Amino acid sequence: MSTSGIFGLLISIVTNLQIQYTSPLTHNISGTAKACSQTVLATYIYEQHKTFSWWLSNAIVLVSSAIYTFVRQQEMKETFRQNQQPVIATETDTGKGQINI
């Protein structure tokens, strides 16, 4: 019981950090992708037979999550690149007149 409580606390800390550094939508999508992956893995391990539409729906969830991750990663790289632009100071004494390149 104590071990479950400790892991529950750790999961809530990771959840808060993930939301803080990304967004609630990203957290929701990663949770859905994780659950879908676990379901597919369990189906494989326990050798269960599922219909084509079941496999298709899980594939759509996983592919869509991967596409969302890729797009978000590109947006974050662009934001980081824009924030890393060098600054040229034209009037160093007053701190005014900085130009972003």
Summary of the structure (lengths in Angstrom):
residues: 101
radius of gyration: 22.2
end to end distance: 57.4
largest distance: 73.4
contacts: 202
relative contact order: 0.07
helix: 73%
strand: 6%
